Amino acid sequence: MGELINTTRTVSEFEKMFNQIIPYLWVALGIVVTVLIAVALRFWLRRSVKHKLPMDVYNPLEKAVIYTVVIVGVIASLSPLGISLTGLLVAGGFAGIIIGFATQTVVANLFSGLFLYIERPFRIGDPVKVMDYSGIIEDISIMSTRIRGWDGVLVRVPNDKLFNSDIVTYAKGVARRISYEIGISYDSDIDKAIEALKKMLEEHPMVLVNPPCDVLVKDYADSAIVLEVRAWAPTNEWFNTYMDLLKETKKVLDKAGIAIPYPQLDLHVKEEVRLRHLE
């Protein structure tokens, strides 16, 4: 009879111990499943997404996704131990609100950087104009973009400001138009000046035939007849062609006998004015 009682007591203690171990087994199983899901998700990201994004964008994105899955999975696995996911989420929600207010600029820059990478309005090396800055895109990161100005100064622009501003990208088109004004004197022959300038455009090797170039009378200003010169050049040769045309314009007009006047003012005196000489 005593042996039966001892055996029953032993079985009861074993069941009690087993019941105490079961929650920990469920926790371990949940963590193992979470790790397997994270590994499978990372494999899918590297196979399907990695080649579509730059490395400086993909790496933090992968870490954010994997860490989120692991943290949520581990917290959910702790539920057999009486740890409530809802309570943690509520506490985390309040903490998230506080942190969100403190880091809203950082988050705005982060998401703006992701959207810029998806939209791709420019690439490194593109000449652009953004807000009050003009220059070459030198670096694009997840938080900011660096522009090397035409004067050599490096400007860092936060991505949230960049994403919400107008962006002028000069390198997107195959050709870019050149347009500038030149004044000739009122005594000059307009047709002769236009013919000389058109010949200059036609003979320049970088000026495109299509779209066609043109020279127009734009305005009759106080001191000159204003002509507007319009031409198209390949985008990568635009600046050099523009500088060449500006330099050649005066030579061509001088050769054609067309004067480029200085600003002048004619003064007409209606009444005779006598000046008294003081000795």
C-alpha positions, 0 to 999 in steps of 0.5 A, a space after each residue: 500500500 505504501 509503495 502504491 502511494 509513493 508511486 502515485 506521488 511520484 507520478 503526480 510530481 512528474 505531471 506537475 513538473 511537466 506542466 511547469 515545463 510545457 509553457 517554456 516549451 511553447 515559448 522555445 517553439 515560438 522563438 524557433 518559428 519566429 527565427 525560421 520566418 525571419 530567415 525565410 523573409 530575409 532570403 526572399 528580400 535578398 532574392 526579390 528586392 535587393 537588386 532593385 534598390 541601392 545598398 545604402 537603402 536596402 541594408 537599413 530596410 532589411 534590418 528594419 523588417 527582420 528586427 520588427 518580425 523578430 521582436 514581435 514574434 518573441 513578444 508573442 511567444 512569451 504569452 504562455 508565461 502570462 506576458 500580454 502582448 496587448 499590454 506591451 503594445 499599449 506601453 510601446 504605443 505611448 513610448 512611440 508617441 513620445 519618441 515620434 514627436 522627438 524624431 519626426 524630422 528624422 522619420 520624415 527624412 527617412 521616408 522622403 529618402 525612400 520615396 526619392 529612391 523609388 521615384 528617381 527624379 535624378 541620379 548622382 552626376 546630374 546637374 539640377 536646380 533645387 530651391 535656391 541651389 544649383 549644381 551637380 548631385 554628388 551623393 544621395 543618402 537615406 537622410 539627405 542629398 548633397 549638391 556640389 554647387 557651380 562655385 564648388 561649395 557642397 550643400 547638404 539638403 535634407 530629403 524631406 525639403 528636397 522631396 517637397 520642392 520643385 526639382 529641375 533636372 537638366 540631364 533628363 532630356 537629350 537636347 537643351 535649348 540655348 537662349 540669350 539676347 543681344 542688342 544692336 544699334 538702331 542704325 544697324 540693318 536688322 536683316 543683315 544682323 539676323 542673317 549673320 547670327 543664323 549663319 553662325 548657328 548653322 556653322 557651329 558643330 554642336 548646334 542641332 539642325 532639329 529642332 531648328 535654330 532661330 533669331 528673332 526681334 524681341 524688343 525695341 529698347 531705349 538704347 538698342 534693338 534687342 535680338 533673341 538667339 535660340 538654338 538647341 545643343 546636346 545636353 552634355 555639350 550645352 554649357 560649352 556650346 553656350 559659351 562658344 556662341 556668346 563669344 562668337 556673337 560679337 565677332 560675327 556682328 563686328 565682321 558684319 559691321 553691326 554695332 552693339 551700342 552702349 546704353 545712352 540717353 539723349 537730353 533735349 533742352 527746350 529753353 536756353 540756359 545762361 551760365 554765369 561765370 564766377 571770377 
